[in-house]
Amino acid sequence: MAAKTPRNRRERRHPELIGVPEAAERCGVHYRTMRRWIGEGRINAVRVGPKLLKVNADDLAGLLQPTGGGAS
């Protein structure tokens, strides 16, 4: 008989983690700008090695939202 998996565990979605250069490209900024934003806490990142940082691709959506201030 197969063990039952809790429903919430089975439906859990793993985040898409991307490297800093790809995150910067998606936002249209230089990778150093993205690293600065990570250092400032504007975007969260996880360290997956001594130097390697990964960014949750879903977190970039907040950076790409229009904030108004359009030309009149």
C-alpha positions as CSV (number, residue, x, y, z in Angstrom):
1,M,0.0,0.0,0.0
2,A,1.4,3.4,-1.0
3,A,1.9,6.0,1.8
4,K,-0.3,9.0,1.6
5,T,1.3,12.3,0.9
6,P,-0.3,15.3,2.6
7,R,-2.1,17.4,0.0
8,N,-0.2,20.7,0.7
9,R,3.1,18.9,0.3
10,R,2.2,17.3,-3.0
11,E,1.0,20.7,-4.4
12,R,4.1,22.6,-3.2
13,R,5.8,24.4,-6.1
14,H,9.5,24.9,-6.1
15,P,10.7,28.4,-7.0
16,E,12.6,29.0,-10.2
17,L,16.1,30.1,-9.0
18,I,18.2,32.0,-11.6
19,G,21.7,33.4,-11.5
20,V,22.4,37.1,-10.9
21,P,23.5,37.7,-14.6
22,E,20.2,36.3,-15.9
23,A,18.2,38.2,-13.3
24,A,19.9,41.4,-14.3
25,E,19.2,40.7,-18.0
26,R,15.5,40.1,-17.3
27,C,15.4,43.5,-15.5
28,G,17.4,45.3,-18.1
29,V,20.2,46.3,-15.7
30,H,23.9,45.5,-15.3
31,Y,24.7,42.5,-13.2
32,R,26.6,44.8,-10.8
33,T,23.4,46.7,-10.3
34,M,21.6,43.5,-9.4
35,R,24.3,42.6,-6.9
36,R,24.0,46.0,-5.4
37,W,20.2,45.6,-5.1
38,I,20.8,42.3,-3.4
39,G,23.2,43.9,-1.0
40,E,20.8,46.7,-0.2
41,G,18.0,44.2,0.4
42,R,15.8,45.4,-2.5
43,I,15.7,41.8,-3.8
44,N,16.3,38.5,-1.9
45,A,18.9,36.0,-2.9
46,V,20.1,32.7,-1.6
47,R,23.7,31.7,-1.5
48,V,24.3,28.3,-3.1
49,G,28.1,28.2,-2.9
50,P,30.9,30.3,-1.6
51,K,30.3,33.0,-4.3
52,L,27.2,31.9,-6.2
53,L,23.9,33.7,-5.5
54,K,20.6,32.7,-6.9
55,V,17.5,34.9,-7.2
56,N,13.9,33.7,-7.1
57,A,12.5,34.6,-10.6
58,D,9.1,35.4,-9.1
59,D,10.7,38.0,-6.9
60,L,11.7,40.0,-10.0
61,A,8.1,40.8,-10.8
62,G,8.0,43.3,-7.9
63,L,10.9,45.2,-9.5
64,L,9.3,45.2,-12.9
65,Q,5.9,46.7,-11.8
66,P,5.2,50.2,-13.2
67,T,5.1,52.8,-10.4
68,G,3.2,55.6,-12.2
69,G,5.0,58.8,-12.8
70,G,4.5,58.4,-16.6
71,A,4.9,61.3,-19.0
72,S,2.0,63.7,-19.2
